[in-house]
């Protein structure tokens, strides 16, 4: 019985190697039970992906750290639920810039062969970052939905305490879901029937669960923004004059705001679709179909779009806000004032030291020119 099982596994290994990994021979079956079969990039592809990660990773980190510093330095922004959600988004994208860049380059460029626990810990960090990012986008979308549709009751429905509770619950659920493979929901080798062909040691059922959850979250985000756009369109058609049908001054201002809002939300939806749908589509296909070597390489390139999304998020959600930009300028002015004050103190100390030295040298010169005191002169006389 054991002989038949071994022969069946070897036949499956040979079939996969012949179809999807022609650069690995059937004598390398032991390697394909490790991480080697997932390291599919060619040298030019490694250079391209390395360039993308090394450009987008540090930029994403600096942008989101700047957003966190601005919000943390302002007591006004910290009290508002909208900026709490933006802070959660910036924190998740900061994690993504670190975990994804390091793990992705370590695996695909440097071919690091980690054990199951180390690899799943790194993968859990990446999963946590992107799950927290998409979840924070959902909280931001719901916040804007309530602000538009429940403007009169907004401050009652979404208080500061409720916003913090929502963020804590989001991150608790995110951490638990992200590290389920590390806790035991995993596969042994690539050729076990439930194993993924995109991620080592990851069970296809877990991949289906996570991918389905992300599709649901993205669907809710899209629905929220579509409803907001529909509301903006209704405002645009309703803001006309009473008789001639021409918009009033107030109506014109409101229409400009609605048009700007519609453009912003349309851009948000477009970027979400471009960055996330390719990756999630590959994951759903991986659940049901055996992917080829070429499809694995395409998935590696599509994965970098998630990092690009984390790089764009601060520009869309944070730095476009006038209040946050105002706090950023105030923070820069404060830093500039502190710098000027520090330089002034240093120059003042130098001047004091210089005047002290000159006074001391002057007194010394006087004492040298008049060495005798009055009592000494009397004694000499």
Buried (B, 14 or more C-beta within 10 A) or exposed (E): EEEEEEEEBEEBBBEBBEEBBEEBEBEBBEBBBBBBBBBBBEEEBBEBBBEBBEEBBEBBBBBBBBBBBBBEBBEEBEEBBBBBBBBBBBBBBBBBBBBBBBBBBBBBBEEBEBEBEEBBBBBBBBBBBBBBBBBBBBBBBBBBBBBBEEEEEBEEEBEEEEBEEBBEEBBEBBBEBBBBBBEEBBBEBBBBEBBBBBBBBBBBEBBBBBBBBBBEBBEBBBEBBEBBBEBBEEBBEEBBEEEEEEBEEEBEEBBEEBBEBBEBBEBBBEBBEEBBBBBBBBBBBBBEEEBBBEBBBBBBBBBBBBBBBBBBBBEBBBBEBEBBEBBBEEBEEEEEEEEEEEEEEEEEEEEEEEEEEEEEEEEEEEEEEEEEEEEEEEEEE
